[in-house]
Every structure is written in C-alpha cells, then in structure tokens.
C-alpha cells in the first residue's frame, strides 16, 4: 500500500492483526497517528520477519485487536 492511512482506518481494515507501519506520523507523545501499511498478518512473527526483510528506516508495529483480559503481562 502506498497511501497513508490513519490508525482508525488501519484498525477498520485489519481487525485483530499485527501491522507494520512505515514512516509513521506520530503525536508529541510518539503515539502513532498514521502511516503506510507495509505488512499485516494475524501472525506477529510474520510481520517481524517482514520488517527484517524490508529494513525500513522509520517504522512502528501496531496490534489492532483488543488488549487481553486481566492476568496477562504485556512486554514492550
């Protein structure tokens, strides 16, 4: 995809998927607001492998699904 999508558009198009975003546009807090979708998949490792293959200069990962319920640890 060559077009820039907002995070809301990305969430609508790729529900519950991992998304590799190239040239992300961020807020002052570095929260991703928009960018180009370079890869998306339900398999996180597939998206990570694509990032290694493409080696984008600026990128972000985004998971568009719900955050798991209590009792789950999230590592950043």
Order of alpha helices (4+ residues) and beta strands (2+ residues): beta-alpha-beta-beta-alpha-beta
